[in-house]
Amino acid sequence: MKRHAINKPWEAYLFLLPWLIGLLCFTVIPMVLSLYFSFTRYDMAKSPVWIGLGNYVAMAKDPRVLKSIKVTATYVFLGIPFQLAFALLLAVVLKKPRFGVRFYRTVYYLPSLFGGSVAVALLWRQVFNKEGIINRLLALVSIQGKNWIATPDTALYTLILLSVWQFGASMVIFLGGLQQISQDIYEAAAIDGASKFRAFFTITLPLLTPMVFFNLVMTVINAFQAFTPSYIISGGTGSPVDSTLFYTLYLYINGFKQFKMGYASAMAWVLLAIIGLITALMFGAAKKWVYYDD
């Protein structure tokens, strides 16, 4: 049987063939073409014209590119800490078996399934507009609200709140990590006089660092690719005053509204480089603080 399996590897490749075709057609070939287009002037109506690094030089001089990078960086580095902290807090609360805990785990996970959808973005816009629920609640205590999504100083923060609300996937991973920590460790710490607060920071958090690192990497990558909330809430323009102009939204504007496909391809590769660099830095830093159980 072993000789038969070794002599017929084509059967395994036959089962892998649909996935390999999809990878080639929908990932590898489009990536190679977009890399080529990034060095061209291409508007989809005419053949690409080679301009070398022209698109990348134009990006460095484009103030909206720099603005979109600033907006995206603010969204990522403000939203992710709150999202992970909130997910960890709820995971700790929902760790112990109690009546209805499975129901609450499901309820808290649901926002991750719908958080990036168009429907939720539309709902979010209704919550924070001039006549939304937030202003109605503020009116109950005699506070005059404003149109939060139409004010440059607050529009981005409504999107950050939306990202924090999508904590369910991280919470589930934290729950899995918490359930792998032996209760004997906590009992030994309690005998030594450690409080629950101290046990969290000296036992729970260090042992959870692999899950923290995994969630951090995944949320950073997903946050840099965020598009739907900005597109729906700003009407596809990044308004007001480009305060919600995500990098991906500006890429979309260039590629699919102004048909500057070469410029949009260059933006896409710069985004890939940024994500790759930040991910590499996180992996380098992880060697010093991530706990490895040998």
C-alpha positions in Angstrom: 0.0 0.0 0.0 2.9 2.4 0.8 4.5 1.6 -2.5 1.2 2.2 -4.3 0.8 5.6 -2.6 4.4 6.6 -3.5 4.1 5.5 -7.1 0.9 7.5 -7.7 1.4 11.0 -6.4 -0.7 12.3 -9.3 -3.8 11.4 -7.3 -2.9 14.0 -4.6 -2.1 16.6 -7.3 -5.5 15.9 -8.9 -7.3 16.8 -5.7 -5.1 19.9 -5.4 -5.7 20.9 -9.0 -8.8 23.1 -8.4 -7.0 25.1 -5.7 -3.9 25.4 -7.7 -5.8 26.7 -10.7 -7.6 29.2 -8.5 -4.3 30.3 -6.9 -2.7 30.8 -10.4 -5.7 32.6 -12.0 -6.9 34.7 -9.1 -3.7 35.5 -7.2 -0.4 34.8 -9.0 -1.3 36.2 -12.4 -3.1 39.3 -11.2 -0.2 40.1 -8.8 2.4 39.8 -11.7 0.2 41.9 -14.0 -0.4 44.6 -11.3 3.4 44.8 -10.7 3.9 45.4 -14.4 1.1 48.0 -14.5 2.7 49.8 -11.6 5.5 50.9 -13.9 3.1 52.0 -16.6 0.6 54.6 -17.5 -2.6 52.6 -18.0 -6.2 53.8 -18.1 -7.8 50.6 -19.4 -8.8 52.3 -22.7 -5.3 52.3 -24.2 -2.4 49.9 -24.1 0.0 50.4 -21.1 2.8 52.9 -21.6 6.1 52.2 -19.7 7.1 55.1 -17.4 9.4 53.3 -15.0 9.2 54.7 -11.5 6.9 57.6 -12.6 3.9 56.4 -10.5 6.0 55.9 -7.4 7.5 59.4 -7.8 4.0 60.9 -8.3 2.8 59.1 -5.1 5.6 60.8 -3.1 4.3 64.2 -4.3 0.6 63.5 -3.9 -0.7 65.1 -0.7 -3.8 62.9 -0.7 -1.6 59.8 -0.6 0.2 61.1 2.5 -3.1 62.1 4.0 -4.6 58.6 3.4 -1.5 57.0 5.0 -1.9 59.2 8.1 -5.7 58.5 8.4 -5.1 54.7 8.0 -2.2 54.7 10.5 -4.4 56.5 13.0 -7.2 54.0 12.4 -4.9 51.1 12.9 -2.8 52.1 15.8 -5.7 53.6 17.8 -8.3 51.0 17.1 -6.3 47.8 17.5 -5.2 48.2 21.1 -8.8 48.9 22.2 -10.1 46.0 20.1 -7.6 43.5 21.6 -8.0 44.7 25.1 -11.8 44.5 24.9 -11.6 41.0 23.4 -9.3 39.8 26.1 -11.4 41.3 28.9 -14.6 39.6 27.6 -12.7 36.3 27.1 -11.6 36.4 30.7 -15.2 37.1 31.8 -16.7 34.4 29.6 -14.0 31.8 30.4 -15.7 30.2 33.5 -18.7 28.0 32.8 -21.9 29.6 34.0 -25.5 29.7 33.0 -26.0 31.1 29.5 -22.3 31.6 28.8 -22.5 29.9 25.4 -25.3 32.2 24.4 -23.2 35.3 25.4 -20.2 33.9 23.6 -22.3 33.6 20.4 -23.8 37.1 20.8 -20.4 38.7 21.3 -18.9 36.9 18.3 -21.7 37.9 15.9 -20.3 41.5 15.2 -17.2 39.9 13.7 -19.4 38.2 11.1 -21.3 41.3 10.2 -18.9 44.1 11.2 -17.4 44.6 7.7 -20.7 44.4 5.8 -22.4 47.2 3.9 -25.5 46.9 6.1 -23.6 47.5 9.3 -21.8 50.5 7.9 -25.1 52.0 6.9 -26.5 51.3 10.3 -23.4 52.9 11.9 -24.0 56.0 9.7 -27.5 56.2 11.0 -26.4 55.9 14.6 -23.9 58.7 14.4 -25.7 61.2 12.2 -27.4 64.4 13.3 -30.7 62.6 14.2 -29.1 59.3 15.2 -29.4 57.3 18.4 -26.3 58.8 20.0 -27.6 62.4 19.8 -31.0 61.2 21.0 -29.4 59.7 24.1 -27.4 62.9 24.7 -30.5 65.0 24.4 -32.0 63.1 27.4 -29.3 64.7 29.6 -29.6 68.1 27.8 -26.5 67.8 25.7 -26.6 69.1 22.2 -25.1 66.6 19.8 -23.6 67.1 16.3 -23.3 65.2 13.1 -20.4 63.0 14.2 -19.7 61.5 10.8 -19.8 64.9 9.0 -17.4 66.6 11.4 -13.7 66.3 10.5 -12.6 66.1 14.1 -14.8 63.1 15.0 -15.6 61.3 11.7 -12.5 59.0 11.9 -13.2 58.1 15.5 -16.6 56.8 14.6 -14.9 54.3 12.3 -12.4 53.4 15.0 -15.4 52.6 17.3 -16.7 50.4 14.5 -13.4 48.5 14.3 -13.3 48.0 18.1 -16.9 46.6 17.9 -15.5 43.8 15.7 -13.7 41.9 18.5 -15.4 38.6 18.3 -12.8 36.6 16.4 -10.0 37.8 18.7 -12.2 36.9 21.7 -12.7 33.3 20.5 -8.9 32.9 20.1 -8.2 34.3 23.5 -10.9 32.0 24.9 -9.1 29.0 23.4 -5.8 30.1 24.9 -7.3 30.7 28.4 -8.8 27.2 28.4 -5.4 25.7 27.7 -3.9 27.2 30.9 -3.9 24.7 33.7 -5.9 25.6 36.8 -3.1 24.1 38.9 -1.0 27.1 38.2 -3.6 29.5 39.5 -4.1 27.3 42.6 -0.4 27.3 43.3 -0.3 31.1 42.9 -3.2 31.5 45.3 -1.5 29.4 47.9 1.5 31.7 47.6 -0.8 34.7 48.3 -1.1 36.0 44.7 -4.3 38.0 44.1 -6.4 37.5 41.0 -5.1 40.8 39.6 -1.5 39.8 40.1 -2.1 36.3 38.7 -3.5 37.9 35.5 -0.4 39.9 34.8 2.1 37.2 36.0 0.5 34.0 34.7 -2.4 34.6 32.3 -0.9 37.4 30.2 2.5 35.9 29.7 1.1 32.5 28.8 -1.3 34.2 26.3 1.4 36.1 24.5 1.3 33.6 21.5 -2.4 34.3 21.1 -1.8 38.1 21.6 0.8 38.0 18.9 -1.4 36.1 16.5 -4.3 38.4 17.0 -2.1 41.4 16.7 -0.7 40.4 13.4 -4.1 39.4 11.9 -5.8 42.6 13.1 -3.0 44.8 11.8 -3.2 43.2 8.4 -7.0 43.4 8.3 -7.0 47.0 9.5 -4.7 48.2 6.8 -7.0 46.7 4.2 -10.2 48.2 5.7 -12.3 49.7 3.0 -16.1 49.2 3.4 -16.7 51.5 6.5 -14.9 54.4 4.9 -16.5 53.9 1.5 -20.1 53.6 2.9 -19.9 56.3 5.6 -18.1 58.9 3.5 -20.0 58.1 0.3 -16.9 56.9 -1.4 -15.1 60.3 -1.2 -13.3 60.2 2.2 -15.2 63.2 3.4 -15.4 65.4 5.4 -12.1 67.0 4.3 -10.5 63.6 3.7 -10.7 62.8 7.4 -11.9 59.3 6.5 -9.8 58.8 3.4 -8.4 55.3 4.0 -5.5 54.3 1.8 -7.6 51.6 0.2 -10.4 54.0 -0.5 -8.0 56.4 -2.3 -6.6 53.4 -4.2 -10.1 52.6 -5.3 -10.8 56.2 -6.4 -7.7 56.2 -8.6 -8.3 52.8 -10.0 -12.0 52.5 -10.5 -13.2 56.1 -10.6 -10.4 57.9 -12.4 -9.2 54.7 -14.2 -5.6 55.3 -13.4 -4.8 51.6 -13.1 -1.1 52.1 -13.2 -1.1 54.5 -10.3 -3.5 52.3 -8.4 -1.3 49.3 -8.9 1.7 51.2 -7.6 -0.4 52.2 -4.5 -1.3 48.5 -4.0 2.4 47.4 -4.0 3.3 50.2 -1.6 0.6 49.0 0.7 1.9 45.4 0.4 5.4 46.7 1.3 4.1 48.6 4.3 2.2 45.6 5.6 5.2 43.3 5.0 7.5 45.7 6.8 5.3 46.1 9.9 4.7 42.4 10.0 8.4 41.7 9.9 9.1 44.2 12.6 6.4 42.6 14.8 8.0 39.1 14.2 11.4 40.5 15.2 10.0 42.1 18.4 8.0 38.9 19.2 11.3 37.0 19.9 11.7 39.1 23.1 8.2 39.0 24.6 6.3 36.0 23.2 6.3 33.0 25.5 7.4 29.7 24.0 6.6 26.5 25.8 9.6 24.2 25.2 
